[in-house]
Amino acid sequence: MDQEYERRLLRQINHQNLPTEARLSKENCRSPSQNHKSKDASSDSSKDAVAYAALLRNELLGAGIETVPDPHTDERRHAALSQDSHSLFRYTVHTRRVPFDSDNEVSPYSLSPLSNKSHKLLRSPRKPARKISKIPFKVLDAPELQDDFYLNLVDWSAGNLLSVGLGACVYLWSACTSQVTRLCDLSVDGDSVTSVCWNERGSLVAVGTHKGYVQIWDAAGGRKLTSLEGHSARVGALAWNGEQLSSGSRDRVILQRDIRNPPSAERRLQGHRQEVCGLKWSPDHQHLASGGNDNKLLVWNSSSLLPVQQYSDHLAAVKAIAWSPHQHGLLASGGGTADRCLRFWNTLTGQALQSTDTGSQVCNLAWSKHANELVSTHGYSQNQILVWKYPSLTQVAKLTGHSYRVLYLAVSPDGEAIVTGAGDETLRFWNVFSKTRCTKESKSVLNLFTRIR
């Protein structure tokens, strides 16, 4: 193997050595504390203004506010607070103080002129502002990472190993030690890697090839366990479901196989009219979502040979697919260049939910494990990474840096970081999600998406 290639392989890139078009701006190259200092100051001042307005409302209007609203989550409320604070001293016959109750009553021994509600307001904890760094915390060189929308060449295991398909080889990179090992080399067979996917335990890697094979590799032992035939064209999409493995191909067929059984015991799922480029199993292991170059999003159950649902709203290829881990039956999908939309589906009823135009080709989607948020990566024409809140679909962050389409995405096992890959032959690591679980998830029994236990 070429020594220069080996030297470049999955090594960390110094930000100063990045190409001009991908080089970070001076502002972003400063330390995180410098980047956020001015933002923190403005954030603190806005919080102080909101707290002061709430305090005035308590004391002069008897509003009974006990906690400081977050200035970043409810702008309309803060505008109202601000408006009230400006109009507090205007004469009006309708403004009168609410009679004191036991909660508002001030103790006769208190030296403070403020009511109990205002004391609670001042003691209420402030929610820390959400900060997402605009620069990656690590950049790795990935020579020969293909610029092909229909492939899936990056995956992150439960054991904190990154598998990357580069040309004819699959390499494993340890997020703990930064050690690189070569798992396989298909060049001896004149083949190349078109997809990689870890099983849930993180012990096996499935490798799809250009010639239509699906190989199963033992990562720890570095040995091939089996090679499955059945596809007549490249395998660009893989998805594990326990001991079962689904593979989607340019031959338009999805094969479902249990790796413990003989290869003849396979299920052929035929519903797409063009290449299958996206595959994801639902968290409850009951449904498989598939996307294709025919602009279709199909949903299959674990036993039928025909799709149980078909969604045809996208106007371009559907590669980006993600099931929500928070709401049962909620499926998100993204369309290619001619579509650019994120769409959400209630697969329990077959109903289309929200949609939004992202402005760019949607290449990948992934939900946060801990909060009702998701990240999308994009190609033509902005090559951006977007973090969204659901169901409001407000953008939490926009990250840029890749100079080619952001075709590959994987989430770290702790659910906090993501890695993105592009045809610029770099892998970039970003901290985008919080580890803390969202406490505002709906618990209503009327919620259609409540998980049945």
N, C-alpha and C positions, 0 to 999 in steps of 0.2 A: 504494500500500500504506500501511496505517496507520503513522504515524511512531512511535507508542508501541510497536507490535508490533516494528518494525524495531529500535527501541532495546533491546528486551528480548532480541532474538534471539541465542541462543547466547552470551550475555555471561556472564562469570564472576560468580557470586553471592558476596557477602560473607557468611560464616557468621553474622554477627550479624543479618543481614537475613532469615534463613530464618523461615518460619512457626513459631509456637510449638510445634506438635506435631512439627515436624521439627528443632527447634533442638537442638543438641548439648548434652549435660550439661556442667557446669563441669569435671568431671574430664576429659572428652574434649577440651575446648577448650584444655587446657594443651598446652605443647610436647611433642613426642614424648619428649624426654629426661626431662621431668618425669613423664610417664605411665609410663614404663618403669623409673624409678629404683628404686621400691620393689620392683617385680617382679624386676629384675636382682639386687637385694640378696638377696632370698629365694632366687632361683635359684642364685646363687653359694654361699650358705650350704648349700643342699641338695647341690650338687656337692661341696663341701668335706667334708660328712658322708659321702657315698658314697666319696670318695677315701680318707678316713681309715679307714673300715670295711674297704675293700679292702686297705689297707696292713697293718692288724692281722691280717687273714686270711693275708696273705703271710708275715708274720714269725712268727706263733704257730701257724698251721695248715699252712704250706707250700702255700698255695692256688695259687701261680704266676700270679696276675693281673697282666697287663702294661699294660692300658689301663683308664682310668676309664670305667665304664658311664655312659650318658646317663640322668640321673634322670627325664627326661620320656618316654622311649620304652620303658622296661622296668620298670614299677613293681613287678612281682612280684619281680624280681631284687633290686631295691633293698630291698624289704621283707625279703627273705632276708638280705641283707647286714646290714641293721640288726639283725635278730634275732640273727645270728651275733655281731655286735659286742657285743650285750647279754649274750650267753651265753659270751663268751670266757673269763671268769674263774670260771665255774662248774666245780665239780669233776666230772669224768666219767672213767670208766676207758677209754672208747672213743677219746678224743681223744689222738692222738699225732702228733708232727711228722713230716712226710714226709722221708725221707732226702735229704740234699743231692745234687744232681747238678751237672754242669758249668755249667748255666745259673744255678743258684741259688748256686753257690759264690762267696764274696766273695774278691776279690783280697787277697793277704797285704799288699799295699802300700796298701790302701784304709784311710782313716781313718773311714769310715762304718760303722756297725754294721748297715746294711741290706743285704739280698741284692740280687743283680743284677736279679731280677724286680721288686723294689720300686723300684729305680732306674729301670727302664723305665716302671713305673707312674707315677712322679712326673714323668718326662719326656714322657709321652704327651700329644699335643695334645688340648685340650678342644674338643669340637664346639660352635660358637656356638649359643646358643638361638635358635629360630625366633621372629621377631617380625613380626606383621602388625598394622599400624595400624588402629585401630577407627574412624578418621575418614577421609573421602575427601580426597585431596590437591587435588582441584579439583571445583567444582560449577558447572555451566552451566545457564542458564535456557533451557528449550526449550518455548516457548508452542505450544499446540495439539498436543502429543505425545499421541496417542490412548490412552485406557485401554481397549484391546480385546485380549483374550487371544489372539485368532487371527491377529494381525498381527505382522510382523517389520520394524520401522521403523528399526533402528540396525545399522550394520555398519562395521568398521574395516579399512582397506585396507593392503596391503603397503607402500604409499607414505606411511603415517602420516596418512591423511586419514579423517575420520569422516564418513559419509553418514547423514543423519537425515531421515526423512520427517515433515514437520510440516504437517498439513492437506493442501492441494493442492500443496505445494512440497517439493522435495528440496534441502537445504542441505549444503554441504561445509564442514567445520571442520578447519583444519590444526592438528595437535597440535604442530607445530614453531613456527608463527608466531601461532597463535590467530586467523588470518584466516578470515572467513566469506564464502563465495560462494554465490549461489543458482544451482543447476544447472538446475532446470526449474520451471515453474508450470503445473499442469494445470487451473487454474480456468477458463482460456479455453475449455476443452472441457467444462466442467461435471463434471470428474472429480477424484479425490483419490488420494493415495498410500496403498497398502496393504502394500507390502514394498519393501525395497532390498537389494541384494547386490552386492558387488565381485567381479570375476573375480580369479584367483590372482595375476596380475601387478599388479593394482591400477590398471589403465588404463581399464577399462570398468565402468560401474554399470548393473545391471539394475534396472528400476523396475516393480513390479507395481501395477496400478491397480484402482480400485473397479469400473470398467466391464469388466474382464477383459482389458485389454491388457497386454503386456509390452514396455516400451520399453528400448532399449539406448542408453546415452549415453557419449560420449567425455568423460571427466572433464577432461583437460587442455585440450581445445578447447572444452568447454562446448556441444557440439552433439549433437543426436539423430541416431543412425546409422540406426535402424530402429524400427518399431513392429509387434509381432507380434500377430496376432489368433488366435482359436482357442478361447478360454475364454468361457463364457456367464455367468460371475459373477466376483466379485472374486478377485484373485490375492494370497493372503496368505503364500505361501512360495516361495522361490527358492533354487536351488543350482547353482553352476557346476561343470563337470567338463571342464577344458581349454577347448576352443572350444564345448562343448555346454552348454546351459542347460536345467535342469529347472524347471518351474513347477507349483505346486499351487494348486488353486482351490476355491471353495465349490461349484463344479459337480461336485466329487468326482473330477475327472480330473487326472492328472499328464501334462503334455506335455513331451516330450524333443525339443529342437531344436538343430541345429548352425547357429550364426549365419552360417556361411560358405555354407550351402546355401539354396535357395529355401524359403519358408515351408511349402510343400506337403510337404517331406521331414521329417515329424514322426512321432514315435512316441507313441501314446496308451496310457497305463498306467491301467487301470481295475481297482481292487481295493477302494477305500474306498467306504463307503456314506453318508458324510457329509463335511463340509468337510475338505480336506487343510490342515493347519496347521503341519506340520514336515517339512523335507526336509534330508538331509545325505548327501553322497557320502563313501565310505570313503577313507582316505588312499592306497590303491593304485588308486583310480579304477575299481574293478571292481563295486562294489555301491552301490546307493542305498537309504537307509532313509527311510521315510515314516511320518508319524504323522497320525492323523485324529481328528475329533470323534466317530467311531464306536468310540473306545477301542482301536483296532487299531494295532499297529506292524508294518509290512510291510517286507520286504527284497527288492529287485529286482536282477537282474544286468544287465549292459550290453546284453544282446541279447533277453531274453525279454520278452513282453508281459504275462506273468502273474507274480505274486510268487513267489519261490522259497522264502520263509519267511514265516510269519504268527504273530505272538505276540499272545495275547488275554488276558494276565494283568491288564492295567491295567483299572481300574474307572471311568476318566474319560478325557477327551480327552488325546491324546499330542501335545504340542507340543515338549517338551524332548527332543532327540536329540543324541548325541555319540559319534563313533567314537574309540576310544583310538588315539593316535599311537605307543603303546609296545608294545601287544600285538595282534598281527594277529588280526582277526576279533572283537575285543571291542567290544561296542556297549552304550551306556548310554542309558536312557530314563527319563522322569519323567511321572507322571500328574497330572491336574487335581485339583480340589477334593475330589471324592468318592473319590479314590485316594491322593494325597499321597506315593506311594512312588517311590523310585529303584530301578530294576531293571537288572540286568546280564545280558548274553546272550553266549554263545559261538556266533557265527553260522557257525563252521566245522562245528559238530556240531548246531546247533539247540537246544542245551541252555540252560536257565535257570540262572543262577548266583545271586549274592547279591541280596538286596533289603532295603530298610530304609524305615520310615515316617518321613518328614521332619517331619510335623506340619503341613504347609502345602501348598497348591497348588504344584506344580512348574512353573515357567514357562520356564526355560532351563537348559542344561547346557553346560559347556565344560571340556575337559581342559587341564592344563598341558602345554606343549610340552617341558618339561625334566625334570619329575618325575612320578611316578605319583600325581598328585593331580587333583582336579577341583573345579569351583565350580558351585553351583546357586543359582538365584534363585527367589524364592517370592512367592506372592500370599496369598490368604486362608488363614490370618488374620494371620500374623505379619510378612509383607512383609520377610522377612530374606534375607540372602546368606550361604550356608554354604560353607566350604572343607573338603573331605574328603580323607583319605588312602585309597588303594586298594591292596590289597583289604581292609584291615581295616575300612574305612568309619568310622574314628574322625574326629570333627570337629576340624579344626585351628583354625578361627575361625568366629565368628558376627558378621556385620556388620549394623547397622541404621541407619536414617536416613531412608529413603523412607517417606512417609506413605500411599502407594498401592501397589498390586501392582507388583512389580519385573518388568515384562513383557519388557524388552529387555536384551540382553547382547551384548557384543563384546569380543574379546581384542586387545590391542595387538600390533603386528607382532613386537616382541621377546619376546612371551610373558610379560611380567612384570606388566603392569597390565590391568585390565578397566574397561570403562565400563558402567554400568547406567542404564536409563531407566525412568520410571514415569509414571503418570497425574498425579502431582503436578507434572508439567511441568518436571522437572529431570533433568539427566544428571550422574551422580556417578562420579568416577574413583577407583579403589582400587588400591593395590599389594598383590596377594595371592599371587603366585607368585615363586619364586626363579629366577634366571637360570642357576644351576648345575645341571648335569645329574645326575640321581640315579645313584649308583655301585652301588646295591644291587639293580639289576634282575636278574631271573633269567636265567641264561645256559644253563640245563639243556637238553640236547637232547630231554628228555622233555616239556618245556613245550609244551602244545598251541598256545600263542599265539606261539611263536617265529616271527619273520618268516623266510620262505623267500627266499633271495636267488638 
